[in-house]
């Protein structure tokens, strides 16, 4: 299956323009969140906001933007499952084939002297984590990239396979994605274990 639709939402914008430009060469529709969208637009790369895609504006100061069934159904659906296909068609939800997300580096904030628990928790990534996990769970159909160092691999695969990211690559990327989310949660858990509970 060719990559036809991708979500790109990156705290670290390193290499994202080059990757997105190649995706557009393969006519991939790109959906993006505000910060990444601006970077892509500034580079004259065609992309749409996730708010335009879902029809729901970002809310709660950006806390809720990608937590929408149109996003997660597109990532989690089994494409040979008749019921899944019928439900996607009934809601007019398309499949999403690629997720490129790197998380807010909460680890860096935790290490900063004087960082408060409120500041740390405000930076904990929820939507990005959810998209990563949805895509990684469904690696038979969806590729997920959590590390900018992998962009060159993805670009090579796309060129070598005419817009397709092979199964073995999707499988390895799923492993890397779950490793990243596990480490992210471990850091937060350890931070809580070593911290005193805040005042109510």
Beta strands, then each sheet from edge to edge (+ up, - down):
strand 1: 5-10
strand 2: 29-32
strand 3: 48-49
strand 4: 98-102
strand 5: 143-145
sheet 1: 3+ 2+ 1+ 4+ 5+
end
